[in-house]
Amino acid sequence: LRDAVLTGVGKIEGKPFGLAVTDSRFIMGSMGSVVGERITRIIEYATKKKYPVAIVSGSGGGARMYEGMFSLMQMAKTNAALTRLAKKGLPYISVLTDPTMGGVSAGFAFVGDVVIAEPKALIGFAGPRVIESTVRVTLPEGFQRAEFLQTKGAVDFICDRRELRKTVASTLAACS
């Protein structure tokens, strides 16, 4: 494995779309300057071609702190590209896998037109231990799990991976 993100154009049910998949096996899928650039490029390409976009996030890492501001700016950069996609009326589907944390959640994972999560996925910006020590409050049971976030409106629906292809296809068809 050599990439923290794979990008490209695919077809689902015969319809083209831009796709990015982060991979937690590479530095926990943290978002560095190359990850942000590659995601931004596929979004821009899809926008130019008038394709919808789907991003599958599997990242337990935040920004790569050794990259400093270059890494932190990727949240704004990817979000700006998604804003341009939205202004063209093109849908963005965000798929949150276990875990989706840090800069990925802050940059692009929660801004989808439709946000789909896998069952029991850990999803958030900072981990529960960090939050509890910062706010000095015991968090509710299941805090930052997909099911909890769905009840709070942060996740539209939960989908098992085995049903994901069919679900993304029907969601893209409904959004187009």
C-alpha positions in Angstrom: 0.0 0.0 0.0 1.5 3.3 -1.0 -1.4 5.8 -1.0 -3.6 7.3 1.7 -6.2 8.1 -1.0 -7.3 6.5 -4.2 -9.1 8.6 -6.8 -10.6 8.1 -10.2 -13.8 8.1 -12.3 -16.1 5.1 -12.2 -19.5 4.1 -13.4 -22.3 2.8 -11.2 -25.4 1.5 -13.0 -23.9 2.9 -16.2 -23.5 6.5 -14.9 -20.1 8.1 -14.4 -19.1 9.7 -11.1 -15.9 10.9 -9.4 -14.7 8.8 -6.6 -12.2 9.2 -3.8 -11.4 6.5 -1.1 -9.2 7.3 1.9 -7.3 4.4 3.4 -6.6 4.2 7.1 -3.7 1.7 6.5 -1.5 4.6 5.4 -0.7 6.9 8.3 -4.2 6.2 9.6 -5.6 8.0 6.5 -4.6 11.4 7.8 -5.1 14.3 5.5 -1.8 15.8 4.3 -1.2 18.1 1.3 -1.1 15.3 -1.2 -4.4 13.7 0.0 -6.1 17.1 -0.1 -4.7 17.8 -3.6 -5.8 14.5 -5.0 -9.3 14.8 -3.5 -9.6 18.4 -4.8 -8.5 17.4 -8.2 -11.1 14.6 -8.6 -13.8 17.0 -7.4 -12.7 19.6 -9.9 -12.5 17.1 -12.7 -16.0 15.8 -11.8 -17.3 19.3 -11.7 -15.8 20.1 -15.1 -17.3 16.9 -16.6 -20.7 17.4 -14.7 -20.3 14.2 -12.7 -21.5 13.6 -9.2 -18.9 12.7 -6.5 -18.8 10.0 -3.9 -16.1 10.0 -1.2 -15.6 7.0 1.0 -13.8 8.1 4.2 -11.8 5.7 6.3 -9.5 7.8 8.3 -8.6 7.8 12.0 -6.1 10.6 11.6 -6.4 14.4 11.5 -4.1 16.8 9.7 -0.5 15.7 9.4 1.0 18.1 12.0 4.5 17.7 10.6 3.2 19.4 7.4 2.0 22.3 9.5 -0.3 24.8 7.7 0.0 22.9 4.4 -1.9 20.1 6.0 -4.4 22.2 7.8 -5.3 24.1 4.6 -6.5 20.9 3.0 -9.7 21.1 5.0 -10.5 24.5 3.4 -9.3 23.4 0.0 -11.4 20.3 -0.3 -14.4 22.1 1.1 -14.1 24.9 -1.4 -13.9 22.4 -4.3 -17.1 20.7 -2.9 -18.8 24.2 -2.7 -18.0 24.7 -6.4 -19.5 21.2 -7.2 -22.6 22.1 -5.3 -23.0 25.5 -7.1 -23.1 23.5 -10.4 -26.0 21.5 -8.9 -24.0 18.2 -8.8 -24.5 15.8 -5.9 -21.9 14.7 -3.4 -22.4 11.5 -1.4 -20.2 11.0 1.6 -19.7 7.5 2.9 -18.3 7.3 6.5 -16.5 4.1 7.4 -15.0 3.1 10.8 -13.2 5.3 11.7 -13.8 8.7 10.2 -12.1 11.3 12.4 -10.0 14.4 12.4 -9.4 16.6 9.4 -11.3 14.3 7.1 -14.5 14.7 9.1 -13.9 18.5 9.4 -12.9 19.0 5.8 -15.3 17.0 3.7 -16.9 14.0 5.4 -19.9 15.8 7.0 -20.7 18.2 4.1 -22.2 15.6 1.7 -25.7 16.2 0.2 -26.2 12.7 1.6 -24.1 11.3 4.4 -24.1 7.5 4.7 -22.4 5.7 7.6 -21.5 2.0 8.1 -23.0 0.4 11.2 -21.3 1.2 14.5 -18.6 3.4 12.8 -16.6 5.8 15.0 -17.1 9.2 13.6 -16.1 12.6 14.9 -13.4 15.3 15.0 -11.6 14.4 18.2 -11.7 11.1 20.1 -14.1 10.6 23.1 -11.2 10.5 25.5 -9.9 13.9 24.3 -13.4 15.4 24.4 -14.1 14.2 27.9 -10.8 15.5 29.2 -11.4 18.9 27.5 -15.0 19.5 28.5 -14.8 17.5 31.8 -18.1 15.8 31.1 -18.9 12.1 30.8 -20.2 11.5 27.2 -23.4 9.6 26.6 -23.4 6.0 25.7 -22.5 5.4 22.0 -21.3 9.0 21.5 -19.6 9.4 18.1 -21.0 6.1 16.8 -23.0 6.2 13.5 -26.3 5.3 15.2 -26.0 8.2 17.8 -25.0 10.7 15.0 -28.0 9.6 12.9 -30.4 10.4 15.8 -28.8 13.9 16.0 -29.1 14.5 12.2 -25.4 14.3 11.3 -25.8 11.1 9.4 -28.7 10.6 6.9 -28.7 6.8 7.0 -26.7 3.7 7.9 -25.8 1.1 5.4 -23.9 -2.1 5.6 -21.0 -2.4 3.2 -22.5 -5.3 1.4 -25.4 -3.0 0.4 -23.3 0.1 -0.4 -23.0 -0.2 -4.2 -26.8 -0.5 -4.5 -27.4 2.3 -2.0 -25.0 4.7 -3.6 -26.4 3.9 -7.1 -30.0 4.6 -5.9 -28.9 7.7 -4.0 -27.1 9.1 -7.0 -30.1 8.4 -9.2 -32.4 10.2 -6.7 -30.1 13.2 -6.5 -29.6 13.6 -10.3 
